């Protein structure tokens, strides 16, 4: 499969795909924990880095291949190959980021993504021009499609798992090896048939780039991927508790200061539910469990495991500390069903579990709460709810530095 290939460029192609996968997955892992515009920005960034990683790996692999010396790259097919890759990656990530990620949804997205990666490869291959024709082995085409779909499925599973640390590194390396495997499998089934004196016929007046120009473009994209990878390693300051200022030192007036939640808040005393006024029925007993939709039916999770509830159209998404799951209740119904001594509506679209609040931090006119769990996530607090939230957290009489 690698006969005649430059081993250093082959290794670089695998590394580039792995770095692009790590950066894309690291951004994708934050999507479900970030509301609003930031969510869409993360989705776009994840799709962009995955697409650039896949596309750059493809052309590093092309530079590693023993191509005829007078080969050039037609610009239009080369650009179209990247657009195909970016489009299918974005659609696939979007498709699995909405609704419950059932097995059918993930498999469908993997088939779409795998077909798109394969299409990107063969469109890019036929951007090669020179005194030759390109032939493909049918069995290798089928095998490369299969490898691409399996690759896509594994990548989407890594996205849904919101993996971090060593598991994210392992997933990214596996992704890089798999994408490269698809490329070199397809290359193994490709053959050049010489056609003497047909260079101008193949170019047909189209814009083309030499291998030297492509090398410069690929080098720049490698730099972008490496920069994105390094930036993804920078700790998120919102995930860290800031150290209190030294005695006698004053913080800048525009600095956002985070406050760790007092330990006493971890186990709040239950507040009796109101018995109702004259002519009003008493409040119904809080629901002990919440229904969530799964691929095989409706499941139930204990309210003690619920970190937050987020409105999603006529339904809600319940975060259990690991991931969000779809709940058939509306945000108003969830607020009515949950124990008011443990839960508080901090925003028109968000309810949080007070015992699971690990950090509170001012942001603009509002605030941000970070909730604990294997995958900590943040929830916005509206300005109108700040005083109530501070009181519930035991911060009513404390001043932010």
Secondary structure, DSSP 8 states (H G I E B T S, - for coil): --TTS-HHHHHHHHHHHHHHHHHHHHHHTTGGG--HHHHHHHHHHHHHHHHHHHHHHHHHHHHHS---TT-EEEHHHHHHHHHHHHHHHHHHHHHHHSS---HHHHHHHHHHHHHHHHHHHHHHHTTEESSEEEEE-HHHHHHHHHHHHHHHHHHHHHHHHT--HHHHHHHHHHHHHHHHHHHHHHHHTEEEEE-TT-HHHHHTT--EE-HHHHHHHHHHHHHHHHHHHHHHTS--GGGS------TT----TT---EEE--GGGGG----------TT--------SEEEEEETTEEEEEEGGG--EEEEETTEEEEE-SS-EEEESS-HHHHHHHS-TTTEEEEETTEEEEGGGEEEEEEETTEEEEEE-STT-EEEEE-GGGHHHHHHHTT-TT----
